Structures are given as C-alpha cells and as structure tokens.
Amino acid sequence: MGDIIRIILLVVIPPIGVLFTVGFGLQFILNVLLTLFGYIPGLIHAIWVVTRRNY
C-alpha cells in the first residue's frame, strides 16, 4: 500500500515522492530545483531516485 501512495505522490508532486523515499537531503533539494526548471526533469529524476533505492 505504501508503494502505491509513493507512486501517486511521485507523479503529482515529484519532490514529495523523493522526500518520502530518501528523506531530506541532496537528492530532495536537487529534485526541487529540477522541478522548478520544469515538471518533466523533476519527474524523470524522481523516478530515477525511487527506482534505484535499495530494498
């Protein structure tokens, strides 16, 4: 259930999906900046961060 919510948040607001995945740090700040430059770069980075996390 948590993964479904994370994916929905990732698509709607990419920085929130990254925040819930890796916490507040460099990846979150980078994603905020990329999302400010455009939704698509932020979304691509968020997908990359969420899919590369270690289980």
Protein Blocks (a to p, Z undefined) as FASTA:
>chain_A
ZZmmmmmmmmmmmmlmmmmmnopafklmmmmmmmmnomklmmmmmmmmmmmpcZZ
